[in-house]
């Protein structure tokens, strides 16, 4: 049996520190025991220079719930051609503290503050994104154009 885990400042600080030193500038802390568990629950710490390629989840069971615990995160939603359809800022104790993203909706998020951490839940098992789920109209992670694209996403929240 796994021990009870308290989500406290120490845990948030630890996962944030790992994100600051990670090459991708983000880090997961999984609460589920294995990637094939029927429900994936995790903390995700992200830094402002981390780029997540816009994507969607095609599987009808893969609606995704995000709740911000610390910092500020900008959520961006797109149509199938890459036009921004809406944005929202998530921040603790603010008007919007979370979002439920239905499967099939293209989205990404950007950290607007260092040490941002959110809780994420979606159906398992974990499966890497397939090419059809990655937005063909956005640079892939690691592409030299990704930094400019990320800057444009952040500009939506200025």
Phi, psi and omega in degrees: 000135178285147177287158173296135177247124176268131176272099184232178182303321180300315179295315179299318178298318182295312181291327176294318178298319178296322179295318181298332183258357181279145179304323181273356177063032172206159183207136175267150167232104186278137171263335177286149187285326184213155181298337181268009175299150183290344177224126178260123180230130185202159166268144177229112176265137184217142179256158185300340180262014177271130180251127175244115180301133175307143185202171172221165176248117185283329182297127183299342179269001188256035168303147187235130178249132181233130176231124183282135179251329182205145177087205179218136180229135175261124177263137179233131180242143187230159168274182185293344180259359176100004176284136179291126179260330176193162176222157172205147176258129175256131177207142179302144177058028177247185179299321180239116180249353181195173181208145171249119183259113178294151176302148178087354180263122176291135182205163168206174174219154178230137175284128179261352176218148173295154179068024177286137180221133175230156174265136182231140176219137172201166181296143172266185354287159177299137174218129177302152178300138174270161183307323181292344180268344179271136182291114180293340182272001180239148179297147175284159177300133181094344177293138179303335179280351184297322181297318179293319178298316178299318178300321177295321177296316181296326181298336177298342185250010179279000000 
